[in-house]
Amino acid sequence: VQLVESGGGLVQVGGSLRLSCAASGFPFSSYAMSWYRQAPGKERELVAVITSGSRRTDYADSMKGRFTISRDNAKNTVYLQMNSLKPDDTAVYYCNALGRWASENYWGQGTQVTVSS
């Protein structure tokens, strides 16, 4: 199983980034996919989640209206479009895949997003 995030980097306040997470080694279309983030000294927090069939998405309150999660099951990839970025969005962003069973819970290595003011 592999989850490989990309698209992070340094961006100015108000800018945008699009993160990608390429998945392999499991039936991607059957898994709910999420993005989490962890800032220095803070616990990992949920950013957004999308169900296996893209029927439902959900976001942490502070990301609603600014971030959009989407997926392309044909490409085994999940995306996170981040707009109107703020310094508080600075964190390592992680991709997560969650299947039906508790053991089916996979993480990527993370990608750093830094928002400078």
N, CA, C and O atoms as a GROMACS GRO file, in nm:
protein
  468
    1VAL      N    1   0.084  -0.119   0.000
    1VAL     CA    2   0.000   0.000   0.000
    1VAL      C    3   0.088   0.125   0.000
    1VAL      O    4   0.184   0.135   0.076
    2GLN      N    5   0.054   0.217  -0.087
    2GLN     CA    6   0.127   0.344  -0.091
    2GLN      C    7   0.031   0.460  -0.108
    2GLN      O    8  -0.063   0.455  -0.187
    3LEU      N    9   0.055   0.565  -0.032
    3LEU     CA   10  -0.012   0.693  -0.048
    3LEU      C   11   0.098   0.797  -0.059
    3LEU      O   12   0.177   0.815   0.034
    4VAL      N   13   0.104   0.864  -0.172
    4VAL     CA   14   0.212   0.960  -0.196
    4VAL      C   15   0.153   1.098  -0.220
    4VAL      O   16   0.089   1.124  -0.322
    5GLU      N   17   0.176   1.185  -0.123
    5GLU     CA   18   0.127   1.323  -0.134
    5GLU      C   19   0.225   1.408  -0.214
    5GLU      O   20   0.346   1.383  -0.214
    6SER      N   21   0.172   1.509  -0.279
    6SER     CA   22   0.253   1.606  -0.350
    6SER      C   23   0.176   1.737  -0.358
    6SER      O   24   0.057   1.743  -0.329
    7GLY      N   25   0.249   1.842  -0.398
    7GLY     CA   26   0.184   1.971  -0.418
    7GLY      C   27   0.203   2.071  -0.307
    7GLY      O   28   0.161   2.186  -0.320
    8GLY      N   29   0.265   2.031  -0.199
    8GLY     CA   30   0.290   2.125  -0.092
    8GLY      C   31   0.400   2.224  -0.130
    8GLY      O   32   0.465   2.210  -0.233
    9GLY      N   33   0.418   2.323  -0.044
    9GLY     CA   34   0.521   2.422  -0.070
    9GLY      C   35   0.498   2.548   0.009
    9GLY      O   36   0.420   2.550   0.105
   10LEU      N   37   0.568   2.653  -0.033
   10LEU     CA   38   0.559   2.783   0.033
   10LEU      C   39   0.468   2.874  -0.048
   10LEU      O   40   0.484   2.887  -0.170
   11VAL      N   41   0.373   2.936   0.019
   11VAL     CA   42   0.278   3.024  -0.050
   11VAL      C   43   0.251   3.144   0.040
   11VAL      O   44   0.260   3.135   0.162
   12GLN      N   45   0.217   3.255  -0.021
   12GLN     CA   46   0.186   3.375   0.057
   12GLN      C   47   0.042   3.372   0.106
   12GLN      O   48  -0.043   3.301   0.052
   13VAL      N   49   0.016   3.451   0.207
   13VAL     CA   50  -0.120   3.464   0.258
   13VAL      C   51  -0.216   3.501   0.145
   13VAL      O   52  -0.188   3.589   0.064
   14GLY      N   53  -0.329   3.432   0.142
   14GLY     CA   54  -0.428   3.455   0.038
   14GLY      C   55  -0.408   3.372  -0.087
   14GLY      O   56  -0.493   3.372  -0.176
   15GLY      N   57  -0.297   3.302  -0.094
   15GLY     CA   58  -0.268   3.220  -0.210
   15GLY      C   59  -0.340   3.086  -0.209
   15GLY      O   60  -0.419   3.057  -0.120
   16SER      N   61  -0.309   3.007  -0.310
   16SER     CA   62  -0.373   2.877  -0.327
   16SER      C   63  -0.270   2.768  -0.352
   16SER      O   64  -0.162   2.794  -0.405
   17LEU      N   65  -0.306   2.648  -0.313
   17LEU     CA   66  -0.228   2.529  -0.345
   17LEU      C   67  -0.324   2.414  -0.371
   17LEU      O   68  -0.436   2.411  -0.318
   18ARG      N   69  -0.280   2.322  -0.452
   18ARG     CA   70  -0.357   2.200  -0.477
   18ARG      C   71  -0.271   2.080  -0.440
   18ARG      O   72  -0.168   2.055  -0.502
   19LEU      N   73  -0.314   2.008  -0.339
   19LEU     CA   74  -0.244   1.888  -0.299
   19LEU      C   75  -0.302   1.768  -0.372
   19LEU      O   76  -0.421   1.763  -0.402
   20SER      N   77  -0.215   1.672  -0.400
   20SER     CA   78  -0.257   1.546  -0.461
   20SER      C   79  -0.207   1.431  -0.376
   20SER      O   80  -0.104   1.440  -0.310
   21CYS      N   81  -0.282   1.322  -0.380
   21CYS     CA   82  -0.241   1.201  -0.311
   21CYS      C   83  -0.267   1.084  -0.406
   21CYS      O   84  -0.382   1.050  -0.435
   22ALA      N   85  -0.159   1.024  -0.454
   22ALA     CA   86  -0.168   0.912  -0.545
   22ALA      C   87  -0.164   0.782  -0.464
   22ALA      O   88  -0.072   0.760  -0.385
   23ALA      N   89  -0.264   0.697  -0.486
   23ALA     CA   90  -0.278   0.575  -0.408
   23ALA      C   91  -0.250   0.453  -0.492
   23ALA      O   92  -0.273   0.452  -0.613
   24SER      N   93  -0.200   0.348  -0.427
   24SER     CA   94  -0.178   0.222  -0.495
   24SER      C   95  -0.177   0.110  -0.392
   24SER      O   96  -0.150   0.132  -0.274
   25GLY      N   97  -0.206  -0.010  -0.439
   25GLY     CA   98  -0.194  -0.127  -0.353
   25GLY      C   99  -0.320  -0.167  -0.278
   25GLY      O  100  -0.318  -0.260  -0.197
   26PHE      N  101  -0.429  -0.097  -0.304
   26PHE     CA  102  -0.556  -0.131  -0.241
   26PHE      C  103  -0.669  -0.082  -0.332
   26PHE      O  104  -0.644   0.000  -0.422
   27PRO      N  105  -0.791  -0.130  -0.311
   27PRO     CA  106  -0.903  -0.090  -0.399
   27PRO      C  107  -0.950   0.051  -0.367
   27PRO      O  108  -1.044   0.072  -0.291
   28PHE      N  109  -0.884   0.146  -0.426
   28PHE     CA  110  -0.902   0.288  -0.395
   28PHE      C  111  -1.049   0.329  -0.397
   28PHE      O  112  -1.095   0.399  -0.306
   29SER      N  113  -1.122   0.288  -0.497
   29SER     CA  114  -1.260   0.335  -0.513
   29SER      C  115  -1.351   0.291  -0.400
   29SER      O  116  -1.460   0.346  -0.383
   30SER      N  117  -1.308   0.192  -0.323
   30SER     CA  118  -1.390   0.141  -0.213
   30SER      C  119  -1.360   0.207  -0.079
   30SER      O  120  -1.424   0.177   0.022
   31TYR      N  121  -1.263   0.296  -0.078
   31TYR     CA  122  -1.217   0.356   0.046
   31TYR      C  123  -1.262   0.501   0.057
   31TYR      O  124  -1.264   0.575  -0.042
   32ALA      N  125  -1.299   0.540   0.179
   32ALA     CA  126  -1.314   0.682   0.208
   32ALA      C  127  -1.175   0.743   0.216
   32ALA      O  128  -1.082   0.682   0.270
   33MET      N  129  -1.160   0.864   0.164
   33MET     CA  130  -1.031   0.931   0.164
   33MET      C  131  -1.041   1.062   0.241
   33MET      O  132  -1.142   1.133   0.233
   34SER      N  133  -0.936   1.091   0.314
   34SER     CA  134  -0.936   1.211   0.396
   34SER      C  135  -0.802   1.281   0.386
   34SER      O  136  -0.700   1.222   0.349
   35TRP      N  137  -0.805   1.407   0.420
   35TRP     CA  138  -0.684   1.486   0.442
   35TRP      C  139  -0.683   1.528   0.589
   35TRP      O  140  -0.784   1.573   0.643
   36TYR      N  141  -0.568   1.512   0.650
   36TYR     CA  142  -0.544   1.559   0.785
   36TYR      C  143  -0.425   1.656   0.780
   36TYR      O  144  -0.352   1.663   0.682
   37ARG      N  145  -0.408   1.728   0.888
   37ARG     CA  146  -0.290   1.813   0.898
   37ARG      C  147  -0.241   1.817   1.042
   37ARG      O  148  -0.316   1.795   1.137
   38GLN      N  149  -0.112   1.845   1.054
   38GLN     CA  150  -0.052   1.856   1.187
   38GLN      C  151   0.047   1.971   1.186
   38GLN      O  152   0.147   1.971   1.114
   39ALA      N  153   0.018   2.069   1.269
   39ALA     CA  154   0.106   2.184   1.286
   39ALA      C  155   0.205   2.155   1.399
   39ALA      O  156   0.178   2.070   1.485
   40PRO      N  157   0.318   2.224   1.401
   40PRO     CA  158   0.416   2.200   1.507
   40PRO      C  159   0.356   2.220   1.645
   40PRO      O  160   0.294   2.323   1.673
   41GLY      N  161   0.375   2.121   1.732
   41GLY     CA  162   0.326   2.130   1.868
   41GLY      C  163   0.178   2.105   1.885
   41GLY      O  164   0.125   2.119   1.995
   42LYS      N  165   0.111   2.068   1.777
   42LYS     CA  166  -0.034   2.045   1.783
   42LYS      C  167  -0.066   1.902   1.742
   42LYS      O  168   0.015   1.833   1.680
   43GLU      N  169  -0.186   1.859   1.778
   43GLU     CA  170  -0.230   1.726   1.740
   43GLU      C  171  -0.275   1.725   1.593
   43GLU      O  172  -0.312   1.828   1.537
   44ARG      N  173  -0.270   1.608   1.535
   44ARG     CA  174  -0.319   1.594   1.399
   44ARG      C  175  -0.469   1.616   1.397
   44ARG      O  176  -0.540   1.567   1.485
   45GLU      N  177  -0.518   1.690   1.299
   45GLU     CA  178  -0.660   1.721   1.290
   45GLU      C  179  -0.713   1.689   1.152
   45GLU      O  180  -0.642   1.695   1.052
   46LEU      N  181  -0.841   1.654   1.149
   46LEU     CA  182  -0.908   1.626   1.022
   46LEU      C  183  -0.932   1.756   0.947
   46LEU      O  184  -0.978   1.855   1.004
   47VAL      N  185  -0.900   1.753   0.818
   47VAL     CA  186  -0.924   1.868   0.731
   47VAL      C  187  -1.051   1.846   0.649
   47VAL      O  188  -1.141   1.929   0.649
   48ALA      N  189  -1.056   1.732   0.580
   48ALA     CA  190  -1.169   1.705   0.491
   48ALA      C  191  -1.176   1.555   0.463
   48ALA      O  192  -1.076   1.484   0.471
   49VAL      N  193  -1.297   1.510   0.431
   49VAL     CA  194  -1.317   1.368   0.400
   49VAL      C  195  -1.413   1.359   0.282
   49VAL      O  196  -1.503   1.441   0.265
   50ILE      N  197  -1.391   1.256   0.200
   50ILE     CA  198  -1.479   1.228   0.088
   50ILE      C  199  -1.508   1.079   0.085
   50ILE      O  200  -1.418   0.997   0.098
   51THR      N  201  -1.634   1.045   0.069
   51THR     CA  202  -1.672   0.905   0.069
   51THR      C  203  -1.626   0.836  -0.058
   51THR      O  204  -1.581   0.900  -0.153
   52SER      N  205  -1.638   0.704  -0.057
   52SER     CA  206  -1.583   0.625  -0.168
   52SER      C  207  -1.647   0.662  -0.302
   52SER      O  208  -1.578   0.666  -0.404
   53GLY      N  209  -1.776   0.689  -0.302
   53GLY     CA  210  -1.844   0.722  -0.425
   53GLY      C  211  -1.859   0.870  -0.450
   53GLY      O  212  -1.934   0.912  -0.538
   54SER      N  213  -1.787   0.950  -0.371
   54SER     CA  214  -1.792   1.096  -0.381
   54SER      C  215  -1.931   1.152  -0.355
   54SER      O  216  -1.961   1.264  -0.394
   55ARG      N  217  -2.016   1.073  -0.289
   55ARG     CA  218  -2.151   1.122  -0.263
   55ARG      C  219  -2.154   1.226  -0.153
   55ARG      O  220  -2.245   1.309  -0.146
   56ARG      N  221  -2.053   1.219  -0.067
   56ARG     CA  222  -2.053   1.309   0.048
   56ARG      C  223  -1.912   1.359   0.076
   56ARG      O  224  -1.814   1.285   0.068
   57THR      N  225  -1.905   1.487   0.110
   57THR     CA  226  -1.781   1.546   0.158
   57THR      C  227  -1.811   1.619   0.288
   57THR      O  228  -1.924   1.660   0.314
   58ASP      N  229  -1.708   1.634   0.368
   58ASP     CA  230  -1.724   1.704   0.494
   58ASP      C  231  -1.592   1.773   0.526
   58ASP      O  232  -1.484   1.727   0.488
   59TYR      N  233  -1.603   1.885   0.597
   59TYR     CA  234  -1.486   1.968   0.624
   59TYR      C  235  -1.485   2.014   0.769
   59TYR      O  236  -1.589   2.029   0.833
   60ALA      N  237  -1.366   2.035   0.820
   60ALA     CA  238  -1.354   2.104   0.948
   60ALA      C  239  -1.406   2.246   0.930
   60ALA      O  240  -1.394   2.305   0.823
   61ASP      N  241  -1.463   2.300   1.035
   61ASP     CA  242  -1.529   2.430   1.026
   61ASP      C  243  -1.437   2.539   0.970
   61ASP      O  244  -1.480   2.621   0.889
   62SER      N  245  -1.312   2.539   1.011
   62SER     CA  246  -1.221   2.646   0.969
   62SER      C  247  -1.181   2.636   0.822
   62SER      O  248  -1.124   2.730   0.768
   63MET      N  249  -1.211   2.524   0.758
   63MET     CA  250  -1.176   2.504   0.618
   63MET      C  251  -1.295   2.520   0.524
   63MET      O  252  -1.278   2.532   0.402
   64LYS      N  253  -1.415   2.520   0.579
   64LYS     CA  254  -1.534   2.529   0.495
   64LYS      C  255  -1.532   2.658   0.413
   64LYS      O  256  -1.506   2.766   0.466
   65GLY      N  257  -1.559   2.644   0.285
   65GLY     CA  258  -1.561   2.760   0.196
   65GLY      C  259  -1.426   2.795   0.138
   65GLY      O  260  -1.418   2.871   0.041
   66ARG      N  261  -1.319   2.739   0.194
   66ARG     CA  262  -1.185   2.768   0.142
   66ARG      C  263  -1.120   2.644   0.078
   66ARG      O  264  -1.047   2.656  -0.019
   67PHE      N  265  -1.148   2.527   0.134
   67PHE     CA  266  -1.086   2.404   0.085
   67PHE      C  267  -1.192   2.318   0.015
   67PHE      O  268  -1.309   2.318   0.052
   68THR      N  269  -1.147   2.244  -0.086
   68THR     CA  270  -1.235   2.152  -0.156
   68THR      C  271  -1.163   2.019  -0.176
   68THR      O  272  -1.054   2.014  -0.233
   69ILE      N  273  -1.225   1.912  -0.129
   69ILE     CA  274  -1.170   1.779  -0.151
   69ILE      C  275  -1.242   1.714  -0.268
   69ILE      O  276  -1.363   1.730  -0.285
   70SER      N  277  -1.166   1.642  -0.349
   70SER     CA  278  -1.225   1.571  -0.462
   70SER      C  279  -1.142   1.447  -0.488
   70SER      O  280  -1.032   1.432  -0.435
   71ARG      N  281  -1.195   1.359  -0.570
   71ARG     CA  282  -1.121   1.237  -0.603
   71ARG      C  283  -1.149   1.197  -0.746
   71ARG      O  284  -1.253   1.229  -0.803
   72ASP      N  285  -1.052   1.126  -0.803
   72ASP     CA  286  -1.064   1.070  -0.937
   72ASP      C  287  -1.035   0.921  -0.922
   72ASP      O  288  -0.919   0.880  -0.916
   73ASN      N  289  -1.140   0.842  -0.917
   73ASN     CA  290  -1.120   0.698  -0.896
   73ASN      C  291  -1.050   0.631  -1.014
   73ASN      O  292  -0.986   0.527  -0.997
   74ALA      N  293  -1.060   0.688  -1.131
   74ALA     CA  294  -0.990   0.633  -1.248
   74ALA      C  295  -0.839   0.652  -1.236
   74ALA      O  296  -0.762   0.574  -1.292
   75LYS      N  297  -0.798   0.755  -1.162
   75LYS     CA  298  -0.655   0.783  -1.144
   75LYS      C  299  -0.605   0.744  -1.006
   75LYS      O  300  -0.488   0.764  -0.974
   76ASN      N  301  -0.694   0.689  -0.924
   76ASN     CA  302  -0.657   0.653  -0.786
   76ASN      C  303  -0.593   0.771  -0.713
   76ASN      O  304  -0.491   0.756  -0.646
   77THR      N  305  -0.654   0.885  -0.726
   77THR     CA  306  -0.596   1.007  -0.670
   77THR      C  307  -0.705   1.089  -0.600
   77THR      O  308  -0.818   1.100  -0.646
   78VAL      N  309  -0.666   1.145  -0.486
   78VAL     CA  310  -0.752   1.237  -0.415
   78VAL      C  311  -0.680   1.373  -0.410
   78VAL      O  312  -0.558   1.380  -0.402
   79TYR      N  313  -0.759   1.478  -0.416
   79TYR     CA  314  -0.705   1.613  -0.422
   79TYR      C  315  -0.758   1.699  -0.307
   79TYR      O  316  -0.863   1.672  -0.250
   80LEU      N  317  -0.682   1.801  -0.277
   80LEU     CA  318  -0.729   1.903  -0.183
   80LEU      C  319  -0.692   2.039  -0.242
   80LEU      O  320  -0.575   2.077  -0.245
   81GLN      N  321  -0.793   2.110  -0.287
   81GLN     CA  322  -0.773   2.246  -0.336
   81GLN      C  323  -0.786   2.341  -0.217
   81GLN      O  324  -0.889   2.342  -0.149
   82MET      N  325  -0.684   2.419  -0.194
   82MET     CA  326  -0.681   2.510  -0.080
   82MET      C  327  -0.670   2.653  -0.130
   82MET      O  328  -0.573   2.688  -0.196
   83ASN      N  329  -0.768   2.733  -0.098
   83ASN     CA  330  -0.771   2.874  -0.138
   83ASN      C  331  -0.770   2.964  -0.016
   83ASN      O  332  -0.796   2.920   0.096
   84SER      N  333  -0.741   3.090  -0.039
   84SER     CA  334  -0.742   3.189   0.070
   84SER      C  335  -0.662   3.141   0.190
   84SER      O  336  -0.709   3.145   0.304
   85LEU      N  337  -0.542   3.096   0.163
   85LEU     CA  338  -0.462   3.036   0.269
   85LEU      C  339  -0.418   3.139   0.372
   85LEU      O  340  -0.393   3.256   0.342
   86LYS      N  341  -0.412   3.091   0.496
   86LYS     CA  342  -0.376   3.174   0.610
   86LYS      C  343  -0.251   3.117   0.678
   86LYS      O  344  -0.220   2.999   0.660
   87PRO      N  345  -0.181   3.197   0.757
   87PRO     CA  346  -0.066   3.143   0.829
   87PRO      C  347  -0.102   3.022   0.917
   87PRO      O  348  -0.021   2.932   0.934
   88ASP      N  349  -0.222   3.021   0.972
   88ASP     CA  350  -0.266   2.908   1.056
   88ASP      C  351  -0.282   2.778   0.978
   88ASP      O  352  -0.295   2.671   1.037
   89ASP      N  353  -0.281   2.787   0.846
   89ASP     CA  354  -0.290   2.666   0.764
   89ASP      C  355  -0.154   2.598   0.749
   89ASP      O  356  -0.146   2.489   0.693
   90THR      N  357  -0.049   2.661   0.798
   90THR     CA  358   0.083   2.601   0.792
   90THR      C  359   0.086   2.471   0.872
   90THR      O  360   0.056   2.470   0.991
   91ALA      N  361   0.123   2.363   0.805
   91ALA     CA  362   0.123   2.230   0.868
   91ALA      C  363   0.176   2.129   0.769
   91ALA      O  364   0.197   2.158   0.651
   92VAL      N  365   0.198   2.009   0.820
   92VAL     CA  366   0.220   1.895   0.732
   92VAL      C  367   0.083   1.834   0.704
   92VAL      O  368   0.007   1.804   0.796
   93TYR      N  369   0.054   1.815   0.577
   93TYR     CA  370  -0.075   1.762   0.535
   93TYR      C  371  -0.058   1.615   0.497
   93TYR      O  372   0.030   1.578   0.419
   94TYR      N  373  -0.146   1.533   0.553
   94TYR     CA  374  -0.139   1.390   0.533
   94TYR      C  375  -0.264   1.337   0.464
   94TYR      O  376  -0.375   1.385   0.488
   95CYS      N  377  -0.245   1.241   0.379
   95CYS     CA  378  -0.352   1.171   0.312
   95CYS      C  379  -0.384   1.043   0.392
   95CYS      O  380  -0.293   0.976   0.440
   96ASN      N  381  -0.511   1.012   0.403
   96ASN     CA  382  -0.553   0.891   0.475
   96ASN      C  383  -0.656   0.815   0.394
   96ASN      O  384  -0.746   0.873   0.332
   97ALA      N  385  -0.642   0.684   0.395
   97ALA     CA  386  -0.739   0.594   0.330
   97ALA      C  387  -0.801   0.505   0.437
   97ALA      O  388  -0.730   0.443   0.516
   98LEU      N  389  -0.933   0.498   0.438
   98LEU     CA  390  -1.003   0.421   0.539
   98LEU      C  391  -1.101   0.326   0.472
   98LEU      O  392  -1.193   0.368   0.401
   99GLY      N  393  -1.080   0.195   0.497
   99GLY     CA  394  -1.169   0.095   0.443
   99GLY      C  395  -1.276   0.055   0.543
   99GLY      O  396  -1.303   0.126   0.639
  100ARG      N  397  -1.335  -0.058   0.518
  100ARG     CA  398  -1.445  -0.105   0.601
  100ARG      C  399  -1.398  -0.155   0.737
  100ARG      O  400  -1.468  -0.141   0.838
  101TRP      N  401  -1.280  -0.213   0.740
  101TRP     CA  402  -1.229  -0.272   0.862
  101TRP      C  403  -1.124  -0.183   0.927
  101TRP      O  404  -1.058  -0.104   0.859
  102ALA      N  405  -1.109  -0.196   1.056
  102ALA     CA  406  -1.016  -0.110   1.131
  102ALA      C  407  -0.873  -0.124   1.080
  102ALA      O  408  -0.796  -0.028   1.086
  103SER      N  409  -0.836  -0.241   1.032
  103SER     CA  410  -0.699  -0.263   0.983
  103SER      C  411  -0.675  -0.194   0.850
  103SER      O  412  -0.560  -0.175   0.809
  104GLU      N  413  -0.780  -0.156   0.783
  104GLU     CA  414  -0.769  -0.092   0.652
  104GLU      C  415  -0.762   0.059   0.671
  104GLU      O  416  -0.854   0.132   0.634
  105ASN      N  417  -0.653   0.104   0.728
  105ASN     CA  418  -0.634   0.244   0.763
  105ASN      C  419  -0.491   0.280   0.728
  105ASN      O  420  -0.398   0.239   0.797
  106TYR      N  421  -0.473   0.356   0.621
  106TYR     CA  422  -0.340   0.382   0.566
  106TYR      C  423  -0.312   0.531   0.562
  106TYR      O  424  -0.401   0.614   0.546
  107TRP      N  425  -0.182   0.563   0.579
  107TRP     CA  426  -0.137   0.702   0.582
  107TRP      C  427  -0.026   0.726   0.482
  107TRP      O  428   0.056   0.637   0.455
  108GLY      N  429  -0.023   0.846   0.427
  108GLY     CA  430   0.089   0.888   0.348
  108GLY      C  431   0.198   0.947   0.436
  108GLY      O  432   0.184   0.953   0.558
  109GLN      N  433   0.306   0.991   0.372
  109GLN     CA  434   0.420   1.042   0.447
  109GLN      C  435   0.408   1.190   0.479
  109GLN      O  436   0.483   1.243   0.561
  110GLY      N  437   0.314   1.257   0.415
  110GLY     CA  438   0.289   1.397   0.442
  110GLY      C  439   0.360   1.490   0.345
  110GLY      O  440   0.462   1.456   0.287
  111THR      N  441   0.302   1.608   0.330
  111THR     CA  442   0.364   1.713   0.249
  111THR      C  443   0.351   1.845   0.325
  111THR      O  444   0.246   1.876   0.381
  112GLN      N  445   0.459   1.921   0.325
  112GLN     CA  446   0.463   2.044   0.404
  112GLN      C  447   0.397   2.159   0.328
  112GLN      O  448   0.425   2.183   0.211
  113VAL      N  449   0.309   2.228   0.398
  113VAL     CA  450   0.251   2.352   0.346
  113VAL      C  451   0.289   2.464   0.441
  113VAL      O  452   0.263   2.457   0.562
  114THR      N  453   0.349   2.567   0.386
  114THR     CA  454   0.389   2.682   0.466
  114THR      C  455   0.329   2.808   0.406
  114THR      O  456   0.350   2.839   0.288
  115VAL      N  457   0.252   2.880   0.488
  115VAL     CA  458   0.189   3.003   0.443
  115VAL      C  459   0.260   3.119   0.511
  115VAL      O  460   0.259   3.131   0.633
  116SER      N  461   0.321   3.204   0.431
  116SER     CA  462   0.398   3.314   0.486
  116SER      C  463   0.321   3.444   0.479
  116SER      O  464   0.244   3.469   0.386
  117SER      N  465   0.343   3.526   0.580
  117SER     CA  466   0.278   3.656   0.582
  117SER      C  467   0.379   3.766   0.549
  117SER      O  468   0.343   3.884   0.545
   0.00000   0.00000   0.00000
